[in-house]
Amino acid sequence: MNFYYLMKKASDKSKKGLEKEIELHFINKNLDCLWFDIFYFFKHIISTYFILE
């Protein structure tokens, strides 16, 4: 499961629940994929922002 998928899955959850999932995800994630996941995380936010705008 990558971070982009996690964000899509959790997008309808509460902020607190989402923060907990992100925290657990980072604990379990190896650092080799971290920057790649952050890139997809911001790409998801930017694309969502432009869709809603």
C-alpha positions as CSV (number, residue, x, y, z in Angstrom):
1,M,0.0,0.0,0.0
2,N,1.5,3.3,-1.0
3,F,0.9,6.7,0.5
4,Y,-1.2,8.0,-2.4
5,Y,-3.6,5.0,-2.0
6,L,-3.7,5.7,1.7
7,M,-4.7,9.3,1.2
8,K,-7.4,8.4,-1.3
9,K,-8.8,5.7,1.0
10,A,-8.7,8.1,4.0
11,S,-10.0,11.2,2.3
12,D,-13.5,10.8,3.7
13,K,-12.3,10.2,7.3
14,S,-12.0,12.7,10.1
15,K,-8.8,14.8,10.4
16,K,-7.8,13.0,13.6
17,G,-8.4,9.6,12.1
18,L,-6.4,10.6,9.0
19,E,-3.5,11.9,11.1
20,K,-3.4,8.6,13.0
21,E,-3.3,6.7,9.7
22,I,-0.5,8.9,8.3
23,E,1.4,8.5,11.6
24,L,1.1,4.7,11.5
25,H,2.0,4.7,7.8
26,F,5.2,6.6,8.4
27,I,6.2,4.3,11.3
28,N,5.8,1.2,9.1
29,K,7.3,2.8,6.0
30,N,10.9,2.4,4.9
31,L,12.7,5.7,4.1
32,D,13.6,4.7,0.6
33,C,10.0,5.3,-0.6
34,L,9.3,8.2,1.7
35,W,10.1,11.1,-0.7
36,F,8.3,9.3,-3.6
37,D,5.2,9.0,-1.3
38,I,5.5,12.7,-0.3
39,F,5.5,13.6,-4.0
40,Y,2.3,11.7,-4.6
41,F,0.8,13.1,-1.5
42,F,1.3,16.7,-2.7
43,K,0.3,15.8,-6.2
44,H,-3.0,14.4,-4.8
45,I,-3.6,17.6,-2.8
46,I,-2.8,19.9,-5.7
47,S,-5.0,17.9,-8.1
48,T,-7.9,17.8,-5.5
49,Y,-7.5,21.6,-5.0
50,F,-7.8,22.3,-8.7
51,I,-10.8,20.0,-9.1
52,L,-12.6,21.7,-6.2
53,E,-11.5,25.3,-7.3
